[in-house]
Amino acid sequence: MLRTCLLVVTALIVAGCDGQPAASGGTRPTVTAPVGRSGAGAIPWLTGLRMVTPSIGWALAGRADGSGLSHPVRTTDAGAHWNAIALPPDLLSPNLVATDFHDADHAWIAVALGAESTASREAAVVVSTRDGGAHWSVTPRFDVDGMAMHIQFIDPTHGWVFAGPSAGGAIGSQDTTLYRTVDAGQHWQVSKPSSQVRGNTAIAGRLPEACPMGG
């Protein structure tokens, strides 16, 4: 009997040391809704995941019906639980299209304003936080040819948005444009027009020097 108990205890210890978070009954990680937002429960799906420390990470949560991305989420316990982060409520029909989760405190998100966009041009803003999502700043609206696909900031004032062809563009159109700001998104300039970006394999599909593990 003693030998049997020792074997059971040993098996439990080994199972708890495999580096995987404990799960009960196959439950998925949960998301806690922020103040003013309902719908806490199991996360439908996540995208844009980036862990910036062994315990802190960011992602975007998808809507349960699969219709798009609803809000950013943040974890401080290696993904066991996620806190939903509310964006400014005055954004019109927001669609979160690109993210730069820089570190535990700083994040930038390109938001397409669906109610103000057309088939070939996207009305967008960039929202940013310096305190882990507790407060957000919103840039003035700017227009993007096509649709925003990637965003990268190297500090609070210097950033880039890479725009690619939209589904509503002309048939065969592959125009892409790189936008740049030097004043935290108050103004945007075309850094590389579509004629220079198109066909350039060094920047096609992503921002220069950007990579999933980049800082």
C-alpha positions in Angstrom: 0.0 0.0 0.0 2.8 2.4 0.9 4.6 1.6 -2.4 1.4 2.3 -4.3 0.9 5.7 -2.6 4.5 6.7 -3.3 4.1 5.8 -7.0 1.0 7.9 -7.2 2.6 10.9 -5.5 5.7 10.6 -7.7 3.6 10.5 -10.9 1.7 13.7 -9.8 5.0 15.5 -9.1 6.3 14.6 -12.6 3.1 15.6 -14.3 3.3 19.0 -12.6 6.8 19.7 -13.8 6.3 19.4 -17.5 6.2 23.2 -18.0 2.6 23.2 -19.0 0.0 25.3 -17.1 -2.5 23.3 -15.2 -5.9 22.8 -16.7 -9.1 21.6 -15.2 -11.5 19.6 -17.3 -10.0 21.0 -20.6 -11.0 24.6 -19.9 -9.5 27.3 -22.0 -7.9 30.5 -20.7 -10.4 33.0 -19.6 -10.8 36.7 -20.3 -12.0 39.3 -17.8 -14.0 42.1 -19.2 -13.0 45.7 -18.4 -15.3 48.2 -16.7 -18.1 49.1 -19.0 -17.9 46.0 -21.2 -19.8 42.7 -20.8 -19.1 39.3 -22.1 -16.4 37.8 -19.8 -15.7 34.1 -20.5 -13.6 31.8 -22.6 -11.6 33.5 -25.3 -13.1 32.7 -28.7 -9.7 33.0 -30.4 -6.5 35.2 -30.2 -4.2 36.6 -32.9 -1.2 38.9 -32.9 0.1 37.3 -29.7 3.3 38.7 -28.4 4.9 37.8 -25.0 7.2 40.6 -23.9 8.3 38.9 -20.7 7.9 35.4 -19.4 4.6 36.4 -17.7 3.4 39.5 -19.6 1.9 39.4 -23.0 -0.5 41.1 -25.4 -2.9 39.8 -28.1 -6.1 40.7 -30.0 -9.3 38.8 -29.1 -11.6 37.8 -31.9 -15.4 38.1 -31.7 -17.2 34.9 -30.9 -19.0 34.9 -34.2 -15.7 35.2 -36.1 -16.6 38.6 -37.6 -13.5 40.4 -36.7 -11.2 41.6 -33.9 -13.0 43.3 -31.0 -10.4 44.4 -28.4 -6.8 43.9 -27.1 -6.2 41.6 -24.2 -3.2 41.4 -21.8 -1.9 38.7 -19.5 0.3 39.0 -16.5 0.4 35.3 -15.6 1.9 33.7 -18.7 -1.5 33.4 -20.4 -3.5 31.6 -17.8 -5.8 34.6 -17.6 -6.4 37.6 -20.0 -7.7 41.0 -19.1 -9.8 42.6 -21.9 -8.8 46.2 -22.5 -11.4 48.8 -23.5 -10.4 51.2 -26.3 -11.8 54.7 -26.4 -15.5 54.5 -26.9 -15.8 57.2 -29.6 -14.2 55.1 -32.3 -16.7 54.4 -35.1 -17.1 50.8 -36.1 -13.5 50.0 -35.2 -11.6 47.1 -36.9 -8.2 46.4 -35.3 -5.9 45.8 -38.3 -2.3 46.0 -37.1 -0.4 46.0 -33.8 3.0 46.8 -32.4 3.1 45.4 -28.8 6.4 46.9 -27.9 6.9 46.0 -24.2 4.9 45.6 -21.0 3.7 49.3 -21.0 3.9 50.5 -24.6 1.6 49.4 -27.5 0.3 50.9 -30.8 -2.7 49.6 -32.7 -3.8 50.7 -36.2 -7.6 51.0 -36.2 -9.6 51.1 -39.4 -12.9 53.1 -39.0 -15.3 51.0 -40.9 -18.1 53.5 -40.9 -15.9 56.1 -42.6 -13.9 53.9 -45.0 -14.5 53.1 -48.7 -13.7 50.1 -50.9 -10.3 51.5 -51.9 -9.4 53.9 -49.1 -9.3 53.3 -45.4 -10.0 55.9 -42.7 -7.7 55.0 -39.8 -6.3 56.2 -36.5 -3.6 54.9 -34.3 -4.3 54.3 -30.6 -1.4 54.0 -28.2 -0.8 53.4 -24.5 2.2 54.0 -22.3 0.8 52.4 -19.1 -0.2 48.9 -20.1 -3.6 49.8 -21.5 -4.9 51.8 -18.6 -5.1 54.9 -20.8 -5.1 55.4 -24.5 -4.2 58.3 -26.8 -5.8 58.6 -30.3 -4.2 60.2 -33.3 -6.2 62.4 -35.7 -7.8 60.4 -38.5 -5.8 59.9 -41.6 -6.6 58.2 -44.9 -4.7 55.1 -46.2 -4.6 54.0 -49.8 -5.8 50.4 -49.6 -5.7 48.9 -46.1 -3.3 49.2 -43.2 -1.4 45.9 -42.8 1.5 46.5 -40.4 2.6 49.1 -37.9 5.9 49.8 -36.1 7.0 52.5 -33.7 10.6 52.7 -32.6 9.8 55.4 -29.9 6.8 57.4 -28.9 7.1 59.8 -31.8 8.6 57.9 -34.8 6.5 55.3 -36.5 5.5 53.7 -39.8 2.3 52.2 -41.2 2.5 49.8 -44.2 -0.6 49.7 -46.4 -1.4 47.0 -49.0 -4.0 46.6 -51.7 -7.6 46.3 -50.5 -10.1 43.7 -51.6 -12.2 46.6 -53.1 -9.4 47.9 -55.3 -9.1 47.6 -59.0 -8.6 44.1 -60.4 -4.9 43.3 -60.6 -3.9 46.3 -58.5 -1.0 45.6 -56.2 -0.3 49.1 -54.9 1.3 49.3 -51.5 2.4 52.4 -49.6 4.6 53.2 -46.6 3.5 56.0 -44.3 5.7 57.7 -41.8 5.1 60.0 -38.8 7.7 61.9 -36.7 5.2 63.5 -34.3 3.4 60.6 -32.7 0.9 60.3 -35.5 -0.3 63.9 -35.6 0.7 64.0 -39.2 1.6 61.2 -41.7 3.8 61.5 -44.8 4.2 59.0 -47.7 7.6 57.7 -47.1 7.6 55.3 -50.1 4.9 55.7 -52.7 3.4 52.6 -54.3 5.6 52.8 -57.4 8.7 52.4 -55.3 7.3 49.7 -52.9 5.7 47.5 -55.5 7.8 44.5 -56.3 10.5 45.4 -53.7 11.1 42.0 -52.0 12.9 43.7 -49.1 9.7 45.4 -47.9 6.9 43.5 -49.6 4.4 42.4 -47.1 6.0 43.8 -44.0 7.8 46.8 -42.6 11.5 47.2 -43.0 13.5 45.7 -40.0 10.2 44.4 -38.5 10.0 40.8 -37.4 7.8 38.9 -34.9 10.5 38.9 -32.2 11.7 42.4 -32.9 11.8 45.2 -30.3 
